[in-house]
Amino acid sequence: MTPAKPTFEDKYQRARAVSGCAQDAPAEPPAAPAVPREQLRLRRVDRARVVPIPARLEDLLPADHLARLIWAAVLRLDLTAFYAPIVVVIGGPGQAATDPQILVALWLYATSQGVTSARALNDLCVAHLAYIWLCGGVAMNYHTLSDFHTAHVTALDALLTQVLGCLDHAGLIAYEHTAQDGMRVRASAGAASFRREATLEKCLAAAQAAVTALTAETAEAADTAPLSAASQAARERAATERVAQLEAALAELPAVQAAKAADKQAEARVSTTDPEARVMKMPDGGFRPAYNFEFATDTAHLVIVGVDVTNAGSDKAELAPMIPQAQERCAQLPDDWLVDGGFVSEAALETAADQGVRVLAPVPKPKDPTRDPALPLATDSPVIAAWRSRMATDEAKATYKLRAATSECVNAQARSQHGLLQLRVRGLVKALAVALWIAITHDLLIWFHHLTTPPGSAAALPAAA
């Protein structure tokens, strides 16, 4: 039988015995009981934690990155209106405010990438190099980002006018043809949130009773186990906001009733989530709560020159206010205004004629198939008669084809590139802020695309007009 091969331990003990180390070595102390690994205080791996990394922010992005171009453009725009609400000063009380330049640049870049959520943007500010570069070492929180996104409608309106001045200076607005179209965007409200007047009043009474009960509960909290101050404040805030929403819904109800026939006004309903939202027919044929986004676009380079948001499901009344808005922004009107049949009304055509603009829109087909639609009716005004005959010409038909190529392209970019699929905000004012961010971003991207200087030469951007 072959003897077993000696192990390393056998060789080690034999060597110790030969050298005398085994006799001289002191006895080993008994081993201490092992502590479970879970109870040990160790420095463990946590790669989800945000840690400072020694890196030069200026080296994070290539020279031709879009974030650099947006930052360079923001530095050249007048943001005085965004600074006006800030009251903290050097040496005075209060925490330092975040520079509006950073917030404007962040939201412009986020909009260009289709990011519409303040929480998502806040996460990107510590996870994406472009956003980290734009922050420039300034910490963000989603409350600040969310509030800034919708709190400066007037300033955003003026900023769009500034950007249009830059585009006009660069020769990117031709003032030949402007196309206008409406786009229904899903509101942040569910179809089940719509209530009739009687139900709204019952809900309001219940909400007011809940606020009263919370007040009484707070007064008696000393005799029971009280909630924390934060929890109590959250409950009171939720109850108060519920009352405010229901009061806003009841205040909006007369406008909804006025839009209905007299025999159907009792059926009028308003959303308790977003009282200003209206049920509209969507592109897929369904009916859902939505807002109507209106964009007026110059056909030469697809520059957006006018923006509006309404809660009207029809475009009949949207042409008249857009023309003076475009004139105010650009100080010049185009020769032709291109719209689809949904915008056509006698009042709209008359208003456009008074402004010196020709409207190109399809003439409705007459009920009598033998009648020529180009022939004026006995009741037509000179403006309507001219419109009918104009749309029968080959020139007008050829020009009108630009409408779909322009408006449908801009609407598609707003949905696919800028995330305008469903609103995350509520109310007409906040929805208008979203539309303005999209229009400003859209126009800036066109400006960058048509710069004659190399893409990396951000310093060569022209100054704001």
Legacy VTK file of the C-alpha trace (Angstrom):
# vtk DataFile Version 3.0
C-alpha trace
ASCII
DATASET POLYDATA
POINTS 465 float
0.000 0.000 0.000
1.421 3.376 -1.042
2.001 5.665 1.993
0.055 8.935 2.058
1.886 11.936 0.710
2.906 14.320 3.548
0.978 17.532 3.641
2.376 21.034 4.006
1.377 21.022 7.690
3.306 17.783 8.301
6.425 19.224 6.669
6.020 22.428 8.664
5.760 20.621 12.039
8.703 18.349 11.202
10.843 21.368 10.347
9.900 23.048 13.640
10.806 19.924 15.602
14.220 19.598 13.914
15.044 23.267 14.494
13.883 23.236 18.122
11.267 25.910 17.564
8.490 23.615 18.729
9.990 23.312 22.253
10.846 27.009 22.637
7.564 28.501 21.273
5.108 29.627 23.936
1.680 28.065 24.037
-0.864 29.814 21.775
-3.762 31.523 23.563
-7.201 30.109 22.949
-8.940 31.644 19.904
-11.576 34.261 20.714
-15.106 33.490 19.558
-15.691 34.858 16.014
-17.970 37.920 15.726
-20.608 37.633 12.986
-19.662 39.680 9.954
-22.963 41.572 10.038
-22.037 43.028 13.464
-18.627 44.262 12.432
-18.197 47.986 11.844
-16.512 48.102 8.468
-16.048 50.583 5.651
-18.126 48.875 2.984
-18.663 49.501 -0.704
-21.517 51.939 -1.500
-21.338 52.888 -5.153
-24.814 54.459 -5.145
-23.581 57.247 -2.877
-22.635 60.609 -4.377
-19.013 61.361 -3.539
-16.715 64.212 -4.540
-14.341 63.172 -7.301
-11.223 65.231 -7.964
-11.912 66.288 -11.529
-11.764 69.560 -13.429
-15.341 70.276 -14.555
-14.169 72.165 -17.621
-12.636 68.943 -18.949
-15.794 66.831 -18.655
-17.311 67.793 -22.028
-15.881 68.108 -25.524
-15.594 71.577 -27.005
-18.539 71.120 -29.397
-21.020 69.703 -26.862
-24.577 71.080 -26.970
-24.462 71.955 -23.266
-21.570 74.322 -23.943
-23.479 76.036 -26.756
-26.547 76.470 -24.563
-24.438 77.912 -21.749
-22.715 80.310 -24.128
-26.090 81.476 -25.451
-27.523 81.928 -21.930
-24.570 84.110 -20.959
-25.403 86.459 -23.826
-29.128 86.732 -23.104
-30.630 89.323 -20.764
-31.950 87.424 -17.730
-32.753 90.480 -15.611
-36.394 89.424 -15.190
-35.306 86.114 -13.657
-33.148 87.904 -11.064
-35.885 90.351 -9.997
-37.573 88.058 -7.388
-34.267 87.361 -5.567
-33.895 89.433 -2.371
-30.918 87.860 -0.557
-27.795 90.020 -0.755
-24.164 89.629 0.226
-23.809 90.259 3.939
-27.549 89.994 4.559
-29.636 87.233 6.122
-30.874 84.212 4.226
-29.378 81.371 2.243
-27.774 82.144 -1.081
-30.085 81.672 -4.063
-29.234 79.530 -7.067
-28.056 81.592 -10.017
-30.881 81.780 -12.616
-28.277 81.358 -15.362
-27.722 77.802 -14.153
-31.435 77.029 -13.885
-32.225 78.450 -17.331
-29.370 76.488 -18.919
-30.376 73.282 -17.121
-33.996 73.448 -18.266
-33.048 74.397 -21.824
-30.693 71.445 -22.090
-33.180 69.128 -20.344
-35.931 70.212 -22.764
-33.640 69.555 -25.715
-33.200 65.996 -24.412
-36.898 65.399 -23.711
-36.548 65.567 -19.904
-39.739 67.064 -18.410
-39.580 65.909 -14.779
-37.885 68.019 -12.111
-37.043 64.881 -10.126
-35.456 63.266 -13.172
-33.488 66.444 -13.865
-32.330 66.548 -10.242
-31.021 62.977 -10.544
-29.222 63.811 -13.781
-27.421 66.681 -12.044
-25.349 64.093 -10.152
-25.341 61.264 -12.699
-24.814 62.820 -16.164
-21.675 64.695 -17.134
-23.471 67.347 -19.202
-25.749 68.318 -16.327
-22.883 68.161 -13.831
-20.935 70.539 -16.069
-23.874 72.961 -16.300
-24.322 72.934 -12.503
-20.664 73.869 -12.113
-20.444 72.547 -8.561
-23.749 74.057 -7.377
-25.988 71.525 -5.612
-29.564 71.184 -6.860
-32.862 69.992 -5.423
-36.013 69.120 -7.302
-38.173 71.685 -5.464
-36.048 74.543 -6.778
-36.012 73.062 -10.273
-39.776 72.465 -10.291
-40.673 75.932 -9.018
-38.365 77.664 -11.492
-39.794 75.670 -14.398
-43.241 77.281 -14.112
-42.802 80.438 -12.005
-41.459 82.848 -14.649
-43.963 82.926 -17.502
-43.509 86.656 -18.172
-39.722 86.330 -18.155
-39.878 83.313 -20.470
-42.123 85.235 -22.854
-39.558 88.039 -23.018
-36.748 85.500 -23.416
-38.450 84.004 -26.471
-38.641 87.488 -27.993
-34.904 87.940 -27.358
-34.077 84.649 -29.049
-36.225 85.620 -32.042
-34.234 88.852 -32.258
-31.046 86.786 -32.493
-32.541 84.593 -35.205
-33.790 87.624 -37.116
-30.314 89.165 -36.888
-28.908 85.923 -38.309
-31.370 86.037 -41.216
-33.273 82.916 -40.152
-36.771 84.478 -40.325
-37.975 85.099 -43.869
-41.362 86.742 -43.110
-42.886 85.181 -46.216
-45.132 82.449 -44.852
-46.134 81.574 -41.291
-47.958 78.339 -40.482
-50.102 77.938 -37.372
-51.478 74.738 -35.925
-52.962 73.484 -32.678
-51.830 70.384 -30.816
-53.851 68.646 -28.107
-51.661 67.589 -25.195
-52.899 65.255 -22.455
-53.484 67.091 -19.184
-52.359 65.933 -15.758
-55.900 64.931 -14.802
-57.844 61.707 -15.004
-61.164 61.330 -16.753
-62.691 60.134 -13.470
-61.796 63.432 -11.751
-64.592 65.354 -13.519
-67.613 66.144 -11.313
-70.951 67.907 -11.744
-71.948 70.908 -9.643
-73.911 68.976 -7.022
-71.055 66.524 -6.462
-68.504 69.329 -6.293
-70.506 71.068 -3.561
-70.741 67.854 -1.533
-67.013 67.236 -1.913
-66.262 70.823 -0.870
-68.405 70.514 2.265
-66.627 67.271 3.186
-63.198 68.844 2.601
-64.055 71.865 4.743
-65.265 69.535 7.487
-61.974 67.659 7.309
-60.033 70.908 7.782
-62.181 71.758 10.816
-61.623 68.287 12.272
-57.862 68.591 11.822
-57.883 71.953 13.595
-59.789 70.471 16.527
-57.483 67.463 16.600
-54.460 69.738 16.805
-55.978 71.583 19.769
-56.563 68.293 21.622
-53.185 66.806 20.758
-51.838 67.507 24.254
-54.169 64.859 25.729
-53.184 62.142 23.226
-50.053 60.902 21.540
-49.352 63.766 19.091
-48.026 63.368 15.598
-44.720 64.886 14.663
-44.792 68.506 13.545
-43.917 67.502 9.970
-46.698 64.905 9.783
-49.268 67.278 11.216
-48.233 70.039 8.809
-48.453 67.625 5.864
-51.987 66.580 6.837
-53.120 70.168 7.218
-51.515 71.178 3.920
-53.191 68.295 2.050
-56.610 69.169 3.514
-56.214 72.861 2.704
-55.093 72.136 -0.864
-58.100 69.875 -1.349
-60.421 72.726 -0.352
-58.616 75.125 -2.705
-58.893 72.671 -5.618
-62.626 72.201 -5.114
-63.209 75.931 -4.817
-61.282 76.457 -8.059
-63.370 73.760 -9.740
-66.624 75.459 -8.689
-65.268 78.821 -9.884
-64.486 77.285 -13.285
-67.913 75.676 -13.651
-69.747 78.745 -15.103
-67.296 78.918 -18.007
-67.883 75.245 -18.797
-71.653 75.698 -18.574
-71.543 78.716 -20.898
-69.876 76.603 -23.594
-72.779 74.125 -23.591
-76.297 74.364 -24.941
-78.939 75.607 -22.521
-80.530 72.181 -22.145
-77.173 70.517 -21.340
-75.673 72.985 -18.875
-76.693 70.785 -15.948
-74.395 68.094 -17.347
-71.321 70.351 -17.206
-68.432 68.782 -15.327
-65.092 70.103 -14.088
-61.986 68.228 -12.973
-61.154 68.373 -9.273
-57.502 67.689 -10.136
-56.992 70.329 -12.845
-60.065 72.605 -13.073
-58.816 74.408 -16.180
-58.379 71.233 -18.236
-61.092 70.347 -20.763
-62.077 67.065 -22.384
-60.956 67.233 -26.026
-60.907 64.952 -29.014
-57.388 63.595 -29.358
-55.538 62.597 -32.561
-56.421 58.931 -32.006
-60.144 59.755 -31.962
-60.571 59.336 -28.207
-61.673 61.994 -25.716
-59.420 62.865 -22.783
-58.572 65.879 -20.557
-56.140 68.055 -22.494
-54.859 71.524 -23.368
-54.551 73.036 -26.834
-50.966 74.122 -27.631
-50.725 76.668 -30.451
-47.464 77.237 -32.342
-46.962 79.750 -35.173
-43.903 78.860 -37.261
-41.993 80.651 -39.999
-41.751 78.219 -42.910
-38.244 79.177 -44.053
-36.280 77.569 -41.176
-39.118 76.287 -38.919
-38.597 79.052 -36.371
-41.424 79.316 -33.806
-42.562 82.957 -33.725
-45.745 82.638 -31.626
-46.888 80.500 -28.686
-50.192 80.133 -26.881
-52.030 77.570 -24.766
-55.809 77.430 -24.421
-58.375 75.034 -23.037
-60.610 75.341 -26.095
-60.995 72.166 -28.093
-61.561 74.159 -31.297
-59.121 76.397 -33.183
-61.807 78.773 -34.461
-60.763 81.623 -32.143
-56.997 81.023 -32.124
-55.950 82.802 -35.321
-56.878 86.368 -34.340
-54.719 86.619 -31.157
-51.665 84.922 -32.697
-51.111 87.472 -35.478
-50.575 90.514 -33.198
-48.385 88.382 -30.923
-46.077 87.544 -33.826
-45.959 91.194 -34.846
-45.087 92.265 -31.305
-42.272 89.723 -31.068
-40.744 90.281 -34.502
-41.949 93.823 -35.394
-42.931 92.445 -38.791
-45.647 90.209 -40.202
-45.368 87.641 -42.983
-47.108 87.959 -46.325
-49.189 84.791 -45.857
-50.639 83.018 -42.835
-51.229 79.299 -43.390
-53.847 77.443 -41.297
-56.060 74.408 -41.710
-59.828 74.460 -42.006
-60.323 74.357 -38.239
-59.174 77.991 -37.962
-61.479 79.377 -40.639
-64.135 81.822 -39.515
-65.350 85.079 -40.962
-64.131 87.024 -37.916
-60.639 85.484 -38.122
-60.287 86.240 -41.832
-61.479 89.807 -41.332
-59.014 90.339 -38.463
-56.118 88.989 -40.516
-57.046 91.261 -43.427
-57.075 94.264 -41.094
-53.527 93.315 -40.038
-52.392 93.179 -43.678
-51.944 89.394 -43.785
-53.306 87.052 -46.432
-54.802 83.880 -45.002
-54.325 80.658 -46.919
-56.815 78.078 -45.692
-58.951 75.490 -47.460
-62.426 76.570 -48.543
-65.127 74.248 -47.175
-66.816 72.067 -49.749
-70.308 73.369 -50.556
-73.299 71.204 -49.795
-74.300 71.483 -53.428
-71.702 69.427 -55.355
-72.425 71.355 -58.534
-71.505 74.703 -57.015
-67.972 76.113 -57.544
-66.467 76.822 -54.078
-64.388 79.654 -55.567
-67.494 81.666 -56.406
-68.510 84.137 -53.667
-71.858 83.880 -51.915
-74.304 86.747 -51.820
-73.625 87.156 -48.087
-69.809 87.178 -48.412
-67.857 90.276 -47.514
-65.090 91.437 -49.882
-62.496 89.745 -47.668
-64.286 86.371 -47.768
-64.888 86.643 -51.495
-61.195 87.376 -52.091
-60.221 84.405 -49.948
-62.446 82.061 -51.947
-61.022 83.165 -55.287
-57.449 83.218 -53.943
-57.552 79.584 -52.803
-58.590 78.502 -56.293
-55.281 79.675 -57.795
-52.338 77.349 -58.403
-49.999 79.717 -56.548
-52.062 79.564 -53.356
-52.399 75.793 -53.572
-48.641 75.363 -53.973
-47.886 77.711 -51.079
-50.457 76.043 -48.833
-48.546 72.766 -49.058
-45.914 74.363 -46.800
-48.374 74.310 -43.895
-48.261 70.568 -43.283
-44.521 70.365 -43.929
-43.962 73.075 -41.308
-46.535 72.653 -38.566
-46.605 68.864 -38.518
-42.809 68.782 -38.307
-42.719 71.220 -35.382
-45.489 69.341 -33.563
-43.698 66.031 -34.081
-40.448 67.456 -32.715
-42.275 68.850 -29.677
-43.634 65.406 -28.900
-40.704 63.148 -29.781
-37.692 65.343 -28.932
-39.000 67.666 -26.232
-41.277 65.265 -24.339
-44.607 67.011 -24.966
-46.652 63.833 -24.617
-48.443 64.496 -21.327
-48.198 67.491 -19.043
-46.700 67.131 -15.569
-48.086 70.521 -14.497
-51.627 71.793 -13.983
-53.333 74.988 -15.055
-53.131 77.229 -18.097
-50.315 79.401 -16.761
-47.990 76.487 -16.027
-48.887 74.816 -19.318
-47.935 78.049 -21.100
-44.582 78.002 -19.298
-43.946 74.499 -20.676
-44.839 75.688 -24.189
-42.452 78.646 -23.891
-39.558 76.423 -22.735
-40.141 74.203 -25.778
-40.330 77.149 -28.185
-37.149 78.759 -26.805
-35.254 75.464 -26.928
-36.524 74.702 -30.426
-35.422 78.102 -31.743
-32.031 77.923 -30.036
-31.336 74.551 -31.645
-32.147 76.050 -35.046
-29.820 78.959 -34.279
-26.977 76.601 -33.349
-27.574 74.474 -36.422
-27.289 77.416 -38.783
-24.239 79.067 -37.233
-21.609 79.688 -39.862
-18.788 79.368 -37.340
-17.367 75.929 -36.401
-19.499 73.971 -33.907
-16.851 74.177 -31.197
-16.573 77.947 -31.371
-19.170 78.776 -28.728
-17.575 82.164 -28.101
-18.487 83.231 -31.621
-22.223 83.253 -30.861
-23.725 86.648 -31.766
-24.928 88.840 -28.955
-28.641 89.055 -28.179
-30.436 91.590 -30.298
LINES 1 466
465 0 1 2 3 4 5 6 7 8 9 10 11 12 13 14 15 16 17 18 19 20 21 22 23 24 25 26 27 28 29 30 31 32 33 34 35 36 37 38 39 40 41 42 43 44 45 46 47 48 49 50 51 52 53 54 55 56 57 58 59 60 61 62 63 64 65 66 67 68 69 70 71 72 73 74 75 76 77 78 79 80 81 82 83 84 85 86 87 88 89 90 91 92 93 94 95 96 97 98 99 100 101 102 103 104 105 106 107 108 109 110 111 112 113 114 115 116 117 118 119 120 121 122 123 124 125 126 127 128 129 130 131 132 133 134 135 136 137 138 139 140 141 142 143 144 145 146 147 148 149 150 151 152 153 154 155 156 157 158 159 160 161 162 163 164 165 166 167 168 169 170 171 172 173 174 175 176 177 178 179 180 181 182 183 184 185 186 187 188 189 190 191 192 193 194 195 196 197 198 199 200 201 202 203 204 205 206 207 208 209 210 211 212 213 214 215 216 217 218 219 220 221 222 223 224 225 226 227 228 229 230 231 232 233 234 235 236 237 238 239 240 241 242 243 244 245 246 247 248 249 250 251 252 253 254 255 256 257 258 259 260 261 262 263 264 265 266 267 268 269 270 271 272 273 274 275 276 277 278 279 280 281 282 283 284 285 286 287 288 289 290 291 292 293 294 295 296 297 298 299 300 301 302 303 304 305 306 307 308 309 310 311 312 313 314 315 316 317 318 319 320 321 322 323 324 325 326 327 328 329 330 331 332 333 334 335 336 337 338 339 340 341 342 343 344 345 346 347 348 349 350 351 352 353 354 355 356 357 358 359 360 361 362 363 364 365 366 367 368 369 370 371 372 373 374 375 376 377 378 379 380 381 382 383 384 385 386 387 388 389 390 391 392 393 394 395 396 397 398 399 400 401 402 403 404 405 406 407 408 409 410 411 412 413 414 415 416 417 418 419 420 421 422 423 424 425 426 427 428 429 430 431 432 433 434 435 436 437 438 439 440 441 442 443 444 445 446 447 448 449 450 451 452 453 454 455 456 457 458 459 460 461 462 463 464
